[in-house]
């Protein structure tokens, strides 16, 4: 969304897709994601991201063969979040009810798609620290170097959506949770 500060308090649904939608992170077997070595690198970097971003709450995320989904809340107050994770299943927050209808109602925002560089008031050509765009750029860079060296493994852009209400939050949460089960009909396949 133009003129939106993507480091501000809100809940964001992020999807990052591999270049040419090539499946490089593993495969779906018996409706479960089985990570290969590249997928394990993605998981390791996501877990690092969760650990170092104390004011970011990762409500849910999943690594799929050719994309990742993240449901992230940037919060005003700093607190440490404990997450359960497994290499073969989506990682899900242990405190699903941390978000409330009231807190989401303050985020009545528009969708912002395919952003690779956010325009910020202080500089229209830089990414604001602790923002969604700086997180995605750093994540893409680190994982590309570890998996492929130089040539990016990711599409140039990504999709983001500012979650407007609790009903939408629940729908996205469940979508992420069940993404491996619905792989055969996934629009990103």
NORDA-V851876 format. One record per helix or strand of 3 or more residues. SS is the DSSP state (H for helix, E for strand). FROM is the first residue (numbers start at 1). TO is the last residue. If there is no record, write none. Layout:
ss:SS from:FROM to:TO
ss:SS from:FROM to:TO
This chain:
ss:E from:10 to:18
ss:H from:19 to:21
ss:E from:26 to:29
ss:E from:32 to:35
ss:H from:37 to:52
ss:E from:56 to:63
ss:E from:67 to:74
ss:E from:91 to:93
ss:H from:96 to:98
ss:H from:101 to:105
ss:H from:132 to:147
ss:E from:159 to:162
ss:H from:166 to:177
ss:H from:183 to:185
